[in-house]
Amino acid sequence: MRTEILKYGRIRDVRNDRGLTQAQIAEFLHVSQNTYSQYEIGTTRFPLDVVVKLAEYYNVSMDYLVGLTDDPAPYPRKRRQP
């Protein structure tokens, strides 16, 4: 079964805009620099938990990171009820 490789270059753009290296982000994500590099170039799909961590780290929406919107603003969080 062949799966389409999606390239999410925006994670590289956001990282570069903040002056961070692949090694720094890889360390934050607890993956190797090579693995993170593969996420950026699209040869390896990144897991959902990685997208969540990156969105929280960069304070942007997950939709922005994967290119579904050009608005980087994160969505407001729902308040938890006691």
Contacts in CASP RR format, 6 or more apart in sequence:
PFRMAT RR
TARGET T0000
AUTHOR 0000-0000-0000
METHOD contacts of the structure
MODEL  1
MRTEILKYGRIRDVRNDRGLTQAQIAEFLHVSQNTYSQYEIGTTRFPLDV
VVKLAEYYNVSMDYLVGLTDDPAPYPRKRRQP
5 42 0 8 1.000
5 43 0 8 1.000
5 45 0 8 1.000
6 42 0 8 1.000
6 45 0 8 1.000
6 66 0 8 1.000
7 41 0 8 1.000
7 42 0 8 1.000
8 39 0 8 1.000
8 40 0 8 1.000
8 42 0 8 1.000
8 46 0 8 1.000
8 65 0 8 1.000
8 66 0 8 1.000
8 67 0 8 1.000
9 40 0 8 1.000
9 42 0 8 1.000
10 64 0 8 1.000
10 65 0 8 1.000
10 66 0 8 1.000
10 67 0 8 1.000
11 39 0 8 1.000
11 40 0 8 1.000
11 46 0 8 1.000
11 54 0 8 1.000
11 65 0 8 1.000
12 40 0 8 1.000
14 54 0 8 1.000
14 58 0 8 1.000
14 60 0 8 1.000
14 65 0 8 1.000
14 72 0 8 1.000
15 21 0 8 1.000
15 22 0 8 1.000
15 25 0 8 1.000
15 40 0 8 1.000
18 58 0 8 1.000
22 33 0 8 1.000
22 36 0 8 1.000
22 37 0 8 1.000
22 40 0 8 1.000
23 33 0 8 1.000
25 36 0 8 1.000
25 54 0 8 1.000
26 32 0 8 1.000
26 33 0 8 1.000
26 35 0 8 1.000
26 36 0 8 1.000
28 53 0 8 1.000
28 57 0 8 1.000
29 36 0 8 1.000
29 50 0 8 1.000
29 53 0 8 1.000
29 54 0 8 1.000
31 50 0 8 1.000
35 44 0 8 1.000
38 44 0 8 1.000
39 45 0 8 1.000
39 46 0 8 1.000
39 50 0 8 1.000
51 62 0 8 1.000
51 65 0 8 1.000
51 66 0 8 1.000
52 62 0 8 1.000
54 65 0 8 1.000
55 61 0 8 1.000
55 62 0 8 1.000
55 64 0 8 1.000
55 65 0 8 1.000
55 74 0 8 1.000
58 65 0 8 1.000
59 74 0 8 1.000
60 72 0 8 1.000
60 73 0 8 1.000
60 74 0 8 1.000
61 69 0 8 1.000
61 71 0 8 1.000
61 72 0 8 1.000
61 73 0 8 1.000
61 74 0 8 1.000
61 75 0 8 1.000
63 69 0 8 1.000
64 70 0 8 1.000
64 71 0 8 1.000
64 72 0 8 1.000
64 73 0 8 1.000
END
